[in-house]
Every structure is written in C-alpha cells, then in structure tokens.
C-alpha cells in the first residue's frame, strides 16, 4: 500500500502464490443440507463422479460445524452460526466421514475448501463459557450481533490477540487433521486484514493452500487471498439482463478491474451462490431469458467460474436457508453446457485464471451496445467469444484481422476458419464460442 496526498492507493502487486493446481480450476459450492435426502458427507460422495465429469476442480463446502441452538433462526438454523469451530455437525456425519470424503475427492484429482466464519459465532458457542472475553459487548456487558439482522450470532472482538491465536489454531486444525486445501472466508473484510495475512503465512507452512475471500477490496490480494468475489460483475450481469445496463458498461468494468486489481489476482465469477439464490432469487428470476448467455459469459471472461449446488440441474427455486429444502436433481441442458465450457478451460491457456490466462481484448462488431465480443489469447492459445446480450436478434460484421485463424466451434462441433471480416447472425441472448485448433 502506498499513499499519495494522504490517499491510499493499492500497489498493483500481489505477494500471494496460488497453488499450481488452481491455475485452470473451476469451483463448486456445496450446500450439504439440501443436496441429498440424508444431508450427509457419505450421501454427497455419490455425486462426486458426476461433478468430476462436469469439470469441477474445487469443492467449497458451506460450514460443516455444529449449528447453534440459542436464538436459532428457523428449525435447523444457519450454517454460519457456528457452535464449535473444531467439530463436525452431526447432521452431516462424523469427522471420520469427512476425512474419508476428503480422501475420495483427492483421489479423483479434486480439492476441498471449507467455509470459515471468523467474524462471529453462535450464542452458545463453546467459547462463550471458556473465553467470554473473545466477544464484543455493549455498554451493559451484553454480547451483541455484528449486524442487527444477524440475531442468531454474536460478534468476535479482534482487539483481543488471544482470539487471533485461537482462530489460527482452529484453522490449522482442519488442514492438519483432515488435509483440506484451503478456505472460503465468510465476510472476510469484517475481520482485520492483518489477521488473514498472518493466517495465510502459517497455513502455507503446513501445505500450499487456496484462500477465497467473501469480499471484493483489492488489498485482500496483497498477502492473504488468492481469490475475491466479483460482486460488481455479478450485479452488472443482472442489470444487463433487465435492460438497465448494456455491453458498454462491461467495457468500463474491465478497465476498472485492470486499474484496481493486481494481475495475479483471481476473481470469482458467478451468476448464483447460496445468498443470491435464497434471498435475491434464482438465475431464472434475476436473469430471465439471459440466464444461459450469462452462464457462458461467466465461464469465458477473466476469472474463476463458480457453480452453486443445483445450477447444473436448472435449479429454479429459492432454497430455504434455515430449513430442509431438497434440490430437484433432474437432467438439464446446463450440465452439458458447463461440461463443454470447463473442458475448454482446462486445455486452452487463454481461459486460465489470473495471469496464467489471457486478457480480454474487445472485438468491435458494429453492434457494440448489444453484442459482447472478445478475444483471449495466451501462449498461442485463443478463445473467441460472441454473445448477444440483448433480447433483439443481431447481425454483426467483424473487421479485425487479429482474430484470423482456424477455430473449433464449441457448440456446433465444427472446424471453422475466421478471416476477421466475417458476418454472424445471432438470435436474442445467443452466443458462439470458438477455440483455437492446435
């Protein structure tokens, strides 16, 4: 961090070294409660071959800890109201079951993150009795939630450095005991960044880990986190689908990204997650007819794509957050769509993450308010994408020799030569993805 005229400016450099296996990875969020009738680690394991086939590399499990009972919301409570940071929720199984699941995932060449709630704990967390000084209190000495609406949890006081030591020991526990590969850190910006900087260093001494922050500020990438949430892009996709923003806003977004974030930074790209689905609506509610086009966009722009539980099955309901509400596992075209896109990402360096991949080069089409067209290129690999981000059919004419070459049409499965002066007809919310032939 440097300071100019008293204004803090983020130095465009990250000291984080992502694990080698993450360079072309795709991440998947696991909602265990809603995944199977049993809601257990063992029942979830039966889905691993399907997820591997789809091209998933990283499985992020929502918190696996016991859930608080005092001031619980709903009948089952929130995953994010943690009763014991060093234990497993018995609804999911035992710690031995979890270790077995981690081993199975590793044997299949995939990796495991668990969700970590460092900012707060359940009202009946074990620390309330053993270390009440770890918690924030009001003027009357009463525990308080970090946010009024989060009435089922109480706030940790990070002015107490003994809390830092406890939390670091708990984070190390799951890496050492269960061999997990890293963490997704809940509301990471509500915890001191210096804490995360120390945590990353100490975890990497055990094994190279991958760290995802549920936050968006660039300083998270300086010493602690490999990846942050691309919230701005998520909201922009919603707005484009509604017609209140256009492709021109996407171009502005990428300029801002380049200015603000280190080139090494991974950004997580998503059309849904547990919060969006439960509180703001399914992808079909928010994106409507644009849902499929935005899926393609999220898998081809710079960043690591996220799939939330059930998206590949066309999840079309808001999953209850505090109750049992099963995902309807059915065949859906999104599974094959993800599978094709993720297969391309694995082998084509242009789509890799961070500075392992290629930058977006905007390709003009003559319909640049409605059609988003771009080229990504890395070490001779190319991916050329055209997406009609409007409800109106478009005919576009290219005039750019930079994209000239032999390509494979990912969805028609045909070889094609693109001259750079080509014309394409696009239906409303339709797309074309071309990968270079090597």
ZIDACOR-V744234 format. One record per residue. N is the residue number from 1. RES is the residue in one letter. SS is DSSP state (alpha for helix, beta for strand, coil for the rest). PSI is psi in degrees with one decimal (* if undefined). BURIAL is + if it has 9 or more other ideal C-beta (glycine too) atoms within 8 Angstrom, else -. Layout:
n = {N;N}
res = {RES;RES}
ss = {SS;SS}
psi = {PSI;PSI}
burial = {BURIAL;BURIAL}
//
This chain:
n = {1;2;3;4;5;6;7;8;9;10;11;12;13;14;15;16;17;18;19;20;21;22;23;24;25;26;27;28;29;30;31;32;33;34;35;36;37;38;39;40;41;42;43;44;45;46;47;48;49;50;51;52;53;54;55;56;57;58;59;60;61;62;63;64;65;66;67;68;69;70;71;72;73;74;75;76;77;78;79;80;81;82;83;84;85;86;87;88;89;90;91;92;93;94;95;96;97;98;99;100;101;102;103;104;105;106;107;108;109;110;111;112;113;114;115;116;117;118;119;120;121;122;123;124;125;126;127;128;129;130;131;132;133;134;135;136;137;138;139;140;141;142;143;144;145;146;147;148;149;150;151;152;153;154;155;156;157;158;159;160;161;162;163;164;165;166;167;168;169;170;171;172;173;174;175;176;177;178;179;180;181;182;183;184;185;186;187;188;189;190;191;192;193;194;195;196;197;198;199;200;201;202;203;204;205;206;207;208;209;210;211;212;213;214;215;216;217;218;219;220;221;222;223;224;225;226;227;228;229;230;231;232;233;234;235;236;237;238;239;240;241;242;243;244;245;246;247;248;249;250;251;252;253;254;255;256;257;258;259;260;261;262;263;264;265;266;267;268;269;270;271;272;273;274;275;276;277;278;279;280;281;282;283;284;285;286;287;288;289;290;291;292;293;294;295;296;297;298;299;300;301;302;303;304;305;306;307;308;309;310;311;312;313;314;315;316;317;318;319;320;321;322;323;324;325;326;327;328;329;330;331;332;333;334;335;336;337;338;339;340;341;342;343;344;345;346;347;348;349;350;351;352;353;354;355;356;357;358;359;360;361;362;363;364;365;366;367;368;369;370;371;372;373;374;375;376;377;378;379;380;381;382;383;384;385;386;387;388;389;390;391;392;393;394;395;396;397;398;399;400;401;402;403;404;405;406;407;408;409;410;411;412;413;414;415;416;417;418;419;420;421;422;423;424;425;426;427;428;429;430;431;432;433;434;435;436;437;438}
res = {X;X;X;X;X;X;X;X;X;X;X;X;X;X;X;X;X;X;X;X;X;X;X;X;X;X;X;X;X;X;X;X;X;X;X;X;X;X;X;X;X;X;X;X;X;X;X;X;X;X;X;X;X;X;X;X;X;X;X;X;X;X;X;X;X;X;X;X;X;X;X;X;X;X;X;X;X;X;X;X;X;X;X;X;X;X;X;X;X;X;X;X;X;X;X;X;X;X;X;X;X;X;X;X;X;X;X;X;X;X;X;X;X;X;X;X;X;X;X;X;X;X;X;X;X;X;X;X;X;X;X;X;X;X;X;X;X;X;X;X;X;X;X;X;X;X;X;X;X;X;X;X;X;X;X;X;X;X;X;X;X;X;X;X;X;X;X;X;X;X;X;X;X;X;X;X;X;X;X;X;X;X;X;X;X;X;X;X;X;X;X;X;X;X;X;X;X;X;X;X;X;X;X;X;X;X;X;X;X;X;X;X;X;X;X;X;X;X;X;X;X;X;X;X;X;X;X;X;X;X;X;X;X;X;X;X;X;X;X;X;X;X;X;X;X;X;X;X;X;X;X;X;X;X;X;X;X;X;X;X;X;X;X;X;X;X;X;X;X;X;X;X;X;X;X;X;X;X;X;X;X;X;X;X;X;X;X;X;X;X;X;X;X;X;X;X;X;X;X;X;X;X;X;X;X;X;X;X;X;X;X;X;X;X;X;X;X;X;X;X;X;X;X;X;X;X;X;X;X;X;X;X;X;X;X;X;X;X;X;X;X;X;X;X;X;X;X;X;X;X;X;X;X;X;X;X;X;X;X;X;X;X;X;X;X;X;X;X;X;X;X;X;X;X;X;X;X;X;X;X;X;X;X;X;X;X;X;X;X;X;X;X;X;X;X;X;X;X;X;X;X;X;X;X;X;X;X;X;X;X;X;X;X;X;X;X;X;X;X;X;X;X;X;X;X;X;X;X;X;X;X;X;X;X;X;X;X;X}
ss = {coil;beta;beta;beta;coil;coil;beta;beta;beta;coil;coil;coil;coil;coil;coil;coil;coil;coil;coil;alpha;alpha;alpha;coil;coil;coil;coil;beta;beta;beta;beta;coil;alpha;alpha;alpha;alpha;coil;coil;coil;coil;coil;alpha;alpha;alpha;alpha;alpha;coil;coil;alpha;alpha;alpha;alpha;alpha;alpha;alpha;coil;coil;coil;beta;beta;beta;beta;coil;coil;coil;coil;coil;beta;coil;coil;coil;coil;coil;coil;coil;coil;coil;coil;coil;coil;coil;coil;beta;coil;coil;coil;coil;coil;coil;coil;coil;coil;coil;coil;coil;alpha;alpha;alpha;alpha;alpha;alpha;alpha;alpha;alpha;alpha;alpha;alpha;alpha;coil;coil;coil;beta;beta;beta;beta;beta;beta;coil;coil;coil;beta;beta;beta;coil;coil;coil;alpha;alpha;alpha;alpha;alpha;coil;alpha;alpha;alpha;beta;coil;beta;coil;coil;coil;coil;coil;beta;coil;coil;coil;coil;coil;coil;coil;coil;coil;beta;beta;beta;beta;coil;coil;coil;coil;alpha;alpha;alpha;alpha;alpha;alpha;alpha;alpha;alpha;alpha;alpha;alpha;alpha;alpha;alpha;alpha;alpha;alpha;coil;coil;coil;beta;beta;beta;beta;coil;coil;alpha;alpha;alpha;coil;coil;alpha;alpha;alpha;alpha;alpha;alpha;alpha;alpha;alpha;alpha;alpha;alpha;coil;coil;coil;coil;coil;beta;beta;beta;beta;coil;coil;coil;coil;coil;coil;alpha;alpha;alpha;alpha;coil;coil;coil;beta;beta;beta;coil;alpha;alpha;alpha;alpha;alpha;alpha;alpha;alpha;alpha;alpha;alpha;alpha;coil;coil;coil;coil;alpha;alpha;alpha;alpha;alpha;alpha;alpha;alpha;alpha;alpha;alpha;alpha;alpha;alpha;coil;coil;coil;coil;coil;beta;beta;beta;beta;coil;coil;coil;coil;alpha;alpha;alpha;alpha;alpha;alpha;alpha;coil;coil;alpha;alpha;alpha;alpha;alpha;alpha;alpha;alpha;alpha;alpha;alpha;alpha;alpha;alpha;alpha;alpha;alpha;alpha;coil;coil;coil;beta;beta;beta;beta;beta;coil;coil;alpha;alpha;alpha;coil;coil;coil;coil;coil;coil;coil;coil;coil;coil;coil;coil;coil;coil;coil;coil;coil;coil;coil;alpha;alpha;alpha;alpha;alpha;alpha;alpha;alpha;alpha;alpha;alpha;alpha;alpha;alpha;alpha;coil;alpha;alpha;alpha;coil;coil;alpha;alpha;alpha;coil;coil;coil;beta;beta;beta;coil;coil;coil;coil;coil;coil;coil;coil;beta;beta;beta;beta;beta;beta;beta;beta;coil;coil;beta;beta;beta;beta;beta;beta;beta;beta;coil;coil;coil;coil;coil;beta;beta;beta;beta;coil;coil;coil;alpha;alpha;alpha;coil;beta;beta;beta;beta;beta;coil;coil;coil;coil;beta;beta;beta;beta;beta;coil;coil;coil;coil;beta;beta;beta;beta;coil;coil;coil;coil;beta;beta;beta;beta;beta;beta;coil;coil}
psi = {130.4;164.1;128.3;120.6;36.8;-1.6;127.6;129.0;133.1;122.8;130.1;64.5;136.8;139.4;4.7;135.2;104.2;147.0;144.4;-37.6;-11.5;-4.8;-28.8;30.5;158.2;142.8;147.6;130.0;125.0;117.4;90.5;-41.6;-41.8;-2.2;-41.4;164.5;-40.1;-33.8;26.8;164.2;-44.2;-38.9;-38.2;-35.5;-27.3;-18.7;-8.4;-44.3;-38.9;-42.5;-38.4;-43.5;-36.9;-20.9;19.6;140.6;-39.1;126.3;114.3;115.6;125.5;158.6;133.2;9.3;163.6;144.2;136.7;150.4;-32.7;128.1;26.7;144.6;131.8;-170.2;-25.9;-16.7;176.1;136.8;-30.9;9.0;88.6;127.1;-28.1;115.8;-11.8;25.3;166.9;140.6;118.4;-19.5;-26.7;-18.1;-153.8;170.2;-30.2;-38.3;-41.9;-43.6;-41.9;-41.7;-43.9;-42.8;-42.8;-42.7;-44.0;-40.0;-25.9;5.7;22.8;173.2;161.2;125.7;144.4;149.5;133.8;125.9;83.4;-18.4;-26.1;172.9;168.2;153.8;-27.5;28.0;147.9;-26.9;-20.6;-37.3;-41.0;-35.2;65.8;-21.4;-7.8;-10.6;150.2;138.9;158.2;-172.9;-16.8;5.5;14.7;142.9;149.5;149.7;155.9;-30.8;135.4;-38.8;-20.9;62.9;-10.7;2.3;162.2;152.2;136.6;150.5;100.2;4.7;-18.2;107.9;-18.2;-30.7;-41.6;-46.9;-42.6;-48.3;-37.4;-39.9;-36.8;-40.2;-39.9;-34.9;-47.7;-28.1;-44.0;-41.8;-39.3;-3.0;32.6;168.2;3.6;-166.0;148.8;121.1;112.5;141.2;56.5;-31.1;-8.5;5.0;143.6;132.4;-34.2;-33.3;-48.7;-36.8;-43.8;-41.7;-46.7;-45.0;-45.2;-35.2;-40.0;-21.7;-21.6;-51.7;156.1;120.0;166.9;130.3;125.2;125.1;129.4;77.6;171.4;-5.2;140.4;-31.1;-17.6;-26.6;-9.3;-48.2;-13.4;-46.1;140.0;-35.6;143.8;166.6;134.3;65.0;-42.3;-41.3;-39.9;-49.4;-34.9;-39.9;-42.7;-44.1;-37.3;-41.4;-34.0;-16.0;5.1;-12.6;166.4;-178.5;-32.7;-32.5;-28.8;-41.5;-41.3;-38.3;-46.3;-33.7;-42.2;-41.8;-47.3;-33.9;-37.0;-27.3;145.3;148.5;-21.1;-16.0;135.5;139.8;134.1;123.0;129.4;148.4;-13.7;163.0;-173.3;-38.6;-47.7;-45.0;-47.8;-36.5;-29.8;-10.4;158.5;168.7;-29.5;-32.1;-45.8;-35.3;-18.9;-131.3;-13.0;-2.7;-43.9;-42.2;-39.9;-31.2;-47.0;-42.6;-46.1;-25.3;-5.4;-18.7;175.4;133.1;172.5;121.6;143.3;139.1;128.2;149.7;122.4;-14.4;-36.8;-15.4;14.4;38.7;116.8;27.9;154.0;117.1;131.2;136.4;-32.5;10.0;169.6;128.8;89.6;141.4;138.1;103.3;104.7;161.6;137.8;148.9;-23.2;-30.7;-51.2;-31.9;-50.0;-44.3;-45.2;-45.5;-40.3;-31.8;-41.7;-42.3;-38.2;-41.8;-17.1;111.3;-24.0;-29.5;7.4;169.4;152.8;-141.9;8.1;-23.2;-173.9;148.0;154.9;125.0;114.2;132.3;119.5;143.6;-8.0;-8.3;48.6;-0.9;-19.2;-31.0;125.6;115.6;132.2;157.4;137.0;136.5;136.3;124.3;41.3;-13.9;139.6;146.7;126.2;126.0;137.6;123.6;124.7;103.9;49.5;164.0;9.2;131.6;144.8;144.4;125.9;153.9;121.5;154.0;68.0;107.3;-14.2;-26.6;-0.2;135.5;179.0;133.3;165.2;123.7;112.5;-32.8;-31.5;-13.0;40.4;149.0;143.4;144.8;123.5;123.3;-27.1;-7.6;32.1;160.6;138.8;140.6;129.9;125.6;167.6;134.1;34.0;173.9;158.7;135.8;124.1;128.9;142.4;150.4;121.1;*}
burial = {-;-;-;-;-;-;-;-;-;+;-;-;-;-;-;+;-;+;+;-;-;+;+;+;+;+;+;+;+;+;+;+;+;+;+;+;-;-;+;+;+;+;+;+;+;-;+;+;-;-;+;+;-;+;+;+;+;+;+;+;+;+;+;+;+;+;+;+;-;-;-;+;+;+;-;+;+;+;+;+;+;+;+;+;+;-;+;+;+;-;-;+;+;-;+;-;+;+;+;+;+;+;+;+;+;+;-;+;-;+;+;+;+;+;+;+;+;+;+;+;+;+;+;-;+;-;+;+;-;-;-;-;-;+;+;+;-;-;-;-;-;-;+;+;+;+;-;-;-;+;-;+;+;+;+;+;+;+;-;+;-;+;+;+;-;+;+;+;-;+;+;+;+;+;+;-;-;+;+;+;+;+;+;+;+;+;+;+;+;-;+;-;+;-;+;+;+;+;+;+;+;+;+;+;-;+;-;-;+;+;+;+;+;+;+;-;-;+;-;+;+;+;-;+;+;+;+;+;+;+;-;+;+;+;-;+;+;+;+;+;+;-;-;-;-;+;+;-;+;+;+;-;+;+;-;+;+;-;-;-;+;+;-;+;+;+;+;+;+;+;+;+;+;+;-;+;+;+;-;-;-;+;+;-;-;+;+;-;-;+;+;+;+;+;+;+;+;+;+;+;+;+;+;+;+;+;+;+;+;+;+;+;+;+;+;-;-;+;+;+;+;+;-;-;-;-;+;-;-;-;-;-;-;+;+;-;+;+;+;+;+;+;+;+;+;-;-;+;+;+;+;+;+;+;-;+;+;+;-;+;+;-;+;+;+;-;+;+;-;+;+;+;+;+;+;+;+;+;-;-;+;+;+;+;+;+;+;+;+;+;-;-;-;+;+;+;+;+;-;-;-;-;+;-;-;-;+;+;+;+;-;-;-;-;-;+;-;+;-;+;-;-;-;+;-;+;-;+;+;+;+;+;+;+;+;+;-;-}
//
